[in-house]
Amino acid sequence: MSRPLVYVIDDEPAIRLYLDAALRALGCDVAVFSGAAVCVEAARKTRPDLVLMDWLMPGLSQKPALEALRAAGVPRIVVCSALVLPDDVERLMATGPDGFLAKPCTLEDIETALARWVR
């Protein structure tokens, strides 16, 4: 079985580093992006199996970013966010991502997400 390709979008360098290392440790190929616009362009060329994206970022963000990724053919999108209040999560999920991970997410959280949405 080939290694899943996961794209990570987050404007925080430390979070990009953490998710990159965690996903590689779990057997994924990973590409990291500091913004959604460049990730959308990359997804048009090489479709990832999963995108983990921050919700609140400068530039293309939130629902417009989600819609652009879907239009680029991304099959699964999971939002990673510190917005963890039930009303916030409900509003966020209503925009159409496949899943939600609360920040800070653990290695176990990431492994569970991969098992659910990729493997």
Order of alpha helices (4+ residues) and beta strands (2+ residues): beta-alpha-beta-alpha-beta-alpha-beta-alpha-beta-alpha
